[in-house]
Amino acid sequence: DMFEHPQVAAEQMIASHVHPNLGEYRAFAGPLVHNAHKDISNERRAPLLGEHTEEVLMDFGLTVEEIHAAQDKGAFG
């Protein structure tokens, strides 16, 4: 019911996203929005499980080769 509430619409609190597996869906936008920056079109969907694993591990200092070796050994999916 909240998606249809007039106040939610007036405050532009609903964001549309496209999930790679499930298609388009609506979600609540972040609750803290500065009036001068009301555009919520830059919000992103939640990542898929493991979508950023390599990027995160590289931030911790692992090389691509180390990550792939760990993945080949079944350390993560």
Secondary structure as GFF3:
##gff-version 3
##sequence-region A 1 77
A	DSSP	three_ten_helix	2	4	.	.	.	ID=ss1
A	DSSP	alpha_helix	6	10	.	.	.	ID=ss2
A	DSSP	beta_strand	14	19	.	.	.	ID=ss3
A	DSSP	beta_strand	23	28	.	.	.	ID=ss4
A	DSSP	three_ten_helix	35	37	.	.	.	ID=ss5
A	DSSP	alpha_helix	53	59	.	.	.	ID=ss6
A	DSSP	alpha_helix	64	72	.	.	.	ID=ss7
###
